[in-house]
Amino acid sequence: MMRTRPLKVALLGCGVVGSEVARIMTTHADDLAARIGAPVELAGVAVRRPDKVRGGIPAELITTDATALVKRGDIDVVVEVIGGIEPARSLITTAFEHGASVVSANKALLAQDGATLYAAAEQHGQDLYYEAAVAGAIPLIRPLRESLAGDKINRVMGIVNGTTNFILDKMDNSGAGYSEALDEATALGYAEADPTADVEGFDAAAKAAILAGIAFHTRVRLDDVYREGMTEVTAADFASAKQMGCTIKLLAICERAADGESVTARVHPAMIPLTHPLASVREAYNAVFVEADAAGQLMFYGPGAGGAPTASAVLGDLVAVCRNKLNEATGPGESAYTQLPVSPMGDVVTRYHISLDVADKPGVLAQVATVFAEHGVSIDTVRQQGKDGEASLVVVTHRAPDAALSGTVEALRKLDTVRGVASIMRVEGE
């Protein structure tokens, strides 16, 4: 039997995502009510610019006083899509204090201070759901928090930023340089006017922190995530990748150590074999590859951004939270019981592709090989091409700690026969 009194929803932010949330709530009101077991009513919308035309939203619902809206006391659920740290954090904790559960898409806040939000939600007996914070429409957070809750997850590796994937995909398939591919992404609306958060890996790092925390039941903050952008990736790197049967992706990688005593979280460009499922992820799509003890290998794929896809994830959370409200229950909260330390990047073990500019004369390869051996880094393959006294030397290593590789590179730069290190890239997915 359906309850007639509606559940009241406050919407914080009415931009690309917020306006889609409001539209779906209105156009699919009957379906949402049937799925929840009670009507849902948009009770207020907090915005910064009240004079902006917002089709389909009654003017009386618009307010610039977000704090007053979340303090009303009759609000059941607050949907936060304004982003940033403040005032979002204060508004969310205030919502909990006044009896509202929260649905958020705020990856930056969750990555930086998720523990505070979880604690406030638990203290006041409310829900905190955030499916839209990591991969847009792709169901990922709930499968990790609930469907795989009985399994042991060992690795999460994925493409979690559509802008960077679009740029790298264009570089790979058209031969375009970075700047040219970025211009196309901007013209098509995939890249912001200031693309720094995307191309320097900040966006992906926040998502990696959230994924690692959930997957490994430990607290991982944004500062724990190693981050490396993809602005230095060149057409020459793609040419080398193709010679290895690989492509290049900006990957978020979260791993449990082999001994199970620590975890790592990192974001950086990497070569991956064309045979790996992530290699076929094109344009602005996202995909996340999960490896678990019992479930084995799973991949989640779909649009990772945009108004409608992100709103889809928000509405999914809204339905779940409203159902919990009706049942006077709450969903899963923070699970950080393992309290595993986050190891530094120097402890990460992986393969490397290193391109060196060297003098084209006898003995160079022997000198380079000696440096690798002295630092405990085993060489898998070497490719050398030379002309007119100059040469390029491409070395692919076996798996080695990042710290050992860093020491190797420092020593190589000191060799008289090494003119420069053209590129260093990790090789993943093997």
Secondary structure, DSSP 8 states (H G I E B T S, - for coil): ---SS-EEEEEE--SHHHHHHHHHHHHTHHHHHHHHTS-EEEEEEE-S-TTS--TTS-GGGEES-HHHHHTSS---EEEE-S-SSTTHHHHHHHHHHTT-EEEE--HHHHHHHHHHHHHHHHHTT--EE-THHHHTTS--HHIIIIITTTS-EEEEEEE--HHHHHHHHHHHHH---HHHHHHHHHHTTSS-SS-HHHHTSHHHHHHHHHHHHHHHTS---GGGSEE--STT--HHHHHHHHHTTEEEEEEEEEEE-TTSS-EEEEEEEEEEETTSGGGG--TTEEEEEEEETTTEEEEEEEE--SHHHHHHHHHHHHHHHHHHHHTT--------TT---B--GGG-EEEEEEEEEEE-STTHHHHHHHHHHHTT--EEEEEEEEETTEEEEEEEE-SEEHHHHHHHHHHHHT-TTEEEEEEEEEE---
